[in-house]
Amino acid sequence: MFRILSVLLLSIAVSACAITPREGPTSGEIKQQSNEQDYVIVDVNAEVVDSLSAFQPVGLSKQFSNSRRRHTVSTVGVGDVLTVTVHEADRGGLFSSDNGKSASFPSVEVDANGDISIPYAGLIKVKGKTPLQIQDLIVENLEGKAIQPQAMVMVKQNESNVATLSGDVAKPGIYPVTSENLRLMDLVALAGGTRYPARETYVTLMRGKQQGIQMMKTIIEQPAENIYVSRGDRIYVSHEPQRFTVLGAVKLPSIYPFETSTISVLEAIAAAGGLIDERADATGVFVFRYEDPKVLDTLGMPYSRTVRGQVPTIYRINMKHAQSYFYAQSFHLRDKDSVFVTNAKAVEISKILQLIGMATSSVGNVTGTVKAFN
């Protein structure tokens, strides 16, 4: 009987590591499983912190290379409505009347083919042309018909030189893109500004088949990201508060919002109440993130797998080293990052001993019961 109970006790001790409850993997398991699971582990040092601080993701200015300063003149497109006035040098001409030597056509719409129709001048292809160019075409078509004709063209209703601004702005709508250089922030200002703080607001720009996204805060701080608006642009402003998660051996594990524009790993741990002395493994502070491959290329870290173009990456900070506090202070979190603090090995050993103690107590109870029956 005692032999059976001893074997049972030994089995419990051997399997205790697998059955002890815990919040997540240990430091050793994270390192060991990196070879089995396709993620990268990066030990944080001065080089890593410097590379992360210097890295700038692809922004609007790089995605939309034609968004540099332009000196263009607005052109006419399908659906635009023009006001056309034709003058002649003397009375008795095609456009003369009792009211004078001119005729006005107040609402000339550009049709689906990009044409307009003017009496005696016929169909004129105007799509993609400026008002001045259209004036010259009208005069050219009236030569030999009217008396020294002159034309004046004005855009009455501009349906093609517009940009659409929607989302979390005070006055979403369709805004004209004039011949002046109109930037993103100018357009947002015309719409009454955003409804939420810049650090919680993203701007998505869709131009043809291209699409780019940037945080409003970055657009404000980096002039190059405040690109010029083109006609036909569709711009969506969205409220997306940034959050980070702190889990493991901290006093207040939870999801936390970014209360400021930037927050470091050290500040994140402090927001979670700090490490639990009797549980935390100071060598096992990890930041889980989907990282831009260009960052890992800069660091010379190989990777074999990407998820939606990002590499599953775990940054490890050894808080037992004094300099690591500087690294943790300079390591800024990004939206959706997760900070995980592992349990110390002694905690796992303590759990095993508790299980063994419970098993030993059970053995003692069973032994007493056996003796009572005997």
Secondary structure, DSSP 8 states (H G I E B T S, - for coil): -HHHHHHHHHHHHHHHHHHS--SS--HHHHHHHTTTTT-EEEE--HHHHHHHHH-----HHHH-GGGS---------TT-EEEEEEE-SSTTSTT-BTTBSEEEEEEEE--TTSEEEETTTEEEE-TT--HHHHHHHHHHHHTTTSSS-EEEEEEEE-SSSEEEEEESBSS-EEEE--SS--BHHHHHHHTT-BSS-GGGEEEEEEETTEEEEEEHHHHHH-GGGS-B--TT-EEEEEE---EEEEEESBSS-EEEE-SSS--BHHHHHHHTT-B-TTTEEEEEEEEEEEE-HHHHHHHT------BTTBEEEEEEE-TTSTHHHHHHHH-B--TT-EEEEEE-HHHHHHHHHHHHHHHHHHHHHHHHHHHHH-
